[in-house]
């Protein structure tokens, strides 16, 4: 891939992340307000401050490139934010609501972890080490936020189950977030790998086809697991 094409791809991915972070600056305060757990509420508030810093880092990179950060919407995050709002509206009690909010938030984190890992790799390939450093700092914070949510979720899910809440749907949502992370992670990793190793067009097409087959196989395996589990209940 020529550097100009890679730079255009880099800008496109950055714009999608910018859209995602912008949406989160509006969503995180609502999620914090809906949380009954002090730990969860504080986690959302802390991540809001980090999200604002993430936007500033992206704006710094856009300014140096000389392009606008606007121009591409993150439909994936928009959908995940709506899903979180539905959880708040439909949860039967506060503990189930907290568990659902964590599941929704972690889906967003997995999306962003994959996205920032990709753009950091692109920055390195473009020889822009400072940009790569800024993006790596954000990637570390996204991973830390996901780990914090994992710790909180272990308590929230237990509370929801002890109160007799129906948390099966929430558990399936969390497993679904793992699938999202898998697909995004595979795509990001293979894309970076393709760029790092120059190859002929035919070889590139073969690797892309292999990636598609792998993702389809894993998705089918997960779908079969869910189907078997439901049939056994």
ABEGO torsion letter per residue (X at the ends): XBAAAAAAAAAAAAAAAAAAAAAAAAAAAAAAAABABAAAAAAAAAAAAAAAAAAAAAAAAAAAAGBBABGBBBAAAAAAAAAAAAAAAABABAAAAAAAAAAAAAAAAAAAAAAAAAAAAAAAAAGBAAAAAAAAAAAAAAAAAAAAAAAAAAAAAAAAAAAGBBAAAAAAAAAAAAAAAAAAAAAAAAAAAAAABBBBAAAAAAAAAAAAAAAAAAAAAAAAAAAAAAAAX
